[in-house]
Amino acid sequence: MSTTQSSLLKSHYSEYARATGWVCMRLSYADLLVGDLFLTLIGVADDDIGRAIVSALDLKGKLKMARSVAPIACHDESWLERLRKVLEKIESLGQDRNRYAHDVWAVTPAKEVVRLQFKVGKTQPRKGIPSKTTTLQETKMLPAEMYAKADAIDLAAIRIAALKSQFLEYQAKQKP
């Protein structure tokens, strides 16, 4: 690849790389807040012990643990439902983040940047064209869509922080 070709590719990819990095950074922050909420739910007050616990879990594990302990720690059905929804949202956004970070990015002949995912599927049959098996899914993306995902992650993180505060208020009311 010539230096000119390399420069052209970099110019096409640079905004996507920034957007991917921003999504990853925002999800890391949400991951931190989910871990903090989990530690609050189980009552770990020692920071070193808490960090030792959550450092052994990835985001999926923290989400699973928060889902498991929340109904034991809090009996407010409305709060539990809000928590369930935000944890589902974070899980979905985490899957999007993984697609951005781990799929292959390419520039089409029309100079569009697309995300390529190796995935077996079938096309829908159309007039006179039978269905066929595919092994590559091509998705057109715009950096703005990726930044919107980062904003959605931030909103979910804000909701996690609010739910933690609400839980602490609930807990304070439960003590005699």
C-alpha positions in Angstrom: 0.0 0.0 0.0 1.4 3.4 -1.0 1.7 6.3 1.4 -1.0 8.1 -0.5 -3.4 5.1 -0.1 -2.6 4.8 3.5 -3.3 8.5 4.1 -6.6 8.3 2.3 -7.6 5.3 4.5 -6.6 7.1 7.6 -8.7 10.1 6.7 -11.7 7.9 6.1 -11.3 6.0 9.3 -10.1 8.6 11.7 -13.5 9.9 12.8 -14.8 6.3 13.2 -11.7 5.5 15.3 -12.5 8.6 17.5 -16.1 7.6 17.8 -15.3 4.0 18.7 -12.8 5.2 21.3 -15.4 7.5 22.8 -18.0 4.7 23.0 -15.5 2.5 24.7 -14.5 5.1 27.2 -18.2 5.9 28.0 -19.0 2.3 28.5 -16.0 1.9 30.8 -17.5 4.6 33.0 -20.9 3.0 33.0 -19.1 -0.3 33.9 -17.5 1.5 36.9 -20.9 2.8 38.1 -22.6 -0.7 37.7 -19.8 -2.1 39.8 -20.2 0.6 42.4 -24.0 0.0 42.5 -23.4 -3.7 43.0 -21.0 -3.1 45.9 -23.5 -0.8 47.5 -26.3 -3.4 47.1 -24.2 -6.0 48.9 -23.0 -3.5 51.5 -19.2 -3.6 50.9 -17.8 -0.5 52.6 -14.1 -1.2 52.3 -12.8 0.3 49.0 -9.9 -2.2 48.6 -12.2 -5.2 49.1 -14.7 -3.7 46.7 -12.2 -3.1 44.0 -10.9 -6.6 44.5 -14.4 -8.0 44.0 -15.3 -5.9 40.9 -11.9 -6.2 39.3 -12.6 -10.0 38.9 -15.8 -9.3 37.0 -16.4 -8.0 33.4 -19.4 -5.9 32.6 -21.6 -8.9 31.9 -20.7 -10.4 35.3 -21.4 -7.1 37.1 -24.8 -6.8 35.4 -25.6 -10.4 36.3 -24.6 -9.9 40.0 -26.5 -6.6 40.2 -29.6 -8.4 38.8 -29.2 -11.2 41.3 -28.7 -9.2 44.5 -31.1 -6.3 43.8 -34.3 -8.1 44.7 -32.7 -9.2 48.0 -31.4 -5.8 48.9 -34.4 -3.8 47.9 -38.1 -4.6 47.9 -39.3 -1.5 46.1 -40.9 -3.0 42.9 -40.8 0.4 41.1 -37.1 0.8 41.8 -36.4 -2.8 40.7 -38.2 -2.3 37.4 -36.2 0.9 36.7 -33.0 -0.9 37.5 -34.0 -3.9 35.3 -34.6 -1.5 32.4 -31.3 0.4 32.7 -29.3 -2.8 33.2 -30.9 -4.2 30.0 -30.0 -0.9 28.2 -26.4 -1.0 29.3 -26.1 -4.7 28.2 -27.5 -3.8 24.8 -25.2 -0.8 24.5 -22.3 -3.0 25.5 -23.1 -5.3 22.6 -23.0 -2.3 20.3 -19.7 -1.3 21.7 -18.3 -4.8 21.0 -19.5 -4.6 17.4 -17.7 -1.3 16.9 -14.5 -2.5 18.6 -14.3 -6.0 17.1 -16.0 -6.0 13.7 -13.9 -5.2 10.6 -14.2 -1.7 9.1 -13.8 -1.1 5.4 -14.1 1.6 2.8 -16.4 0.7 -0.1 -15.6 1.7 -3.7 -18.1 4.5 -3.2 -15.9 5.8 -0.4 -18.4 4.9 2.3 -17.1 3.4 5.6 -18.9 0.2 6.5 -18.7 -2.2 9.4 -18.3 -5.8 8.3 -19.5 -8.7 10.5 -18.9 -12.3 9.6 -22.3 -13.8 10.2 -24.1 -16.6 8.5 -27.6 -15.6 7.3 -30.1 -16.0 4.5 -31.3 -13.2 2.1 -35.0 -12.9 1.6 -36.2 -14.2 -1.8 -37.5 -11.5 -4.2 -39.3 -11.6 -7.5 -37.4 -14.2 -9.5 -34.4 -14.1 -7.2 -34.1 -17.1 -4.8 -32.8 -16.6 -1.3 -29.1 -17.3 -0.8 -26.8 -17.9 2.1 -24.5 -15.1 3.1 -21.5 -15.0 5.4 -20.8 -11.3 5.6 -23.1 -8.6 6.9 -22.2 -5.1 5.8 -23.6 -2.2 7.8 -23.3 1.5 6.8 -22.5 3.6 9.8 -22.0 7.3 10.4 -19.8 8.6 13.3 -22.9 10.6 14.5 -24.7 7.3 15.1 -21.8 6.1 17.2 -21.6 9.3 19.2 -25.4 9.0 19.8 -24.6 5.5 21.3 -22.0 7.2 23.6 -24.7 9.7 24.7 -27.1 6.8 25.4 -24.4 5.2 27.5 -24.0 8.4 29.5 -27.7 8.7 30.0 -27.8 5.1 31.3 -24.8 5.8 33.6 -26.7 8.8 35.0 -29.6 6.6 35.7 -27.4 4.1 37.5 -26.0 6.8 39.7 -29.5 8.1 40.5 -30.7 4.5 41.3 -27.8 4.1 43.7 -28.8 7.3 45.5 -32.4 6.2 45.6 -31.3 2.8 47.0 -29.3 4.5 49.7 -32.4 6.6 50.6 -34.5 3.5 50.7 -32.0 1.7 52.9 -31.8 4.6 55.3 -35.7 4.5 55.7 -35.6 0.8 56.4 -33.3 1.2 59.4 -35.0 1.6 62.8 
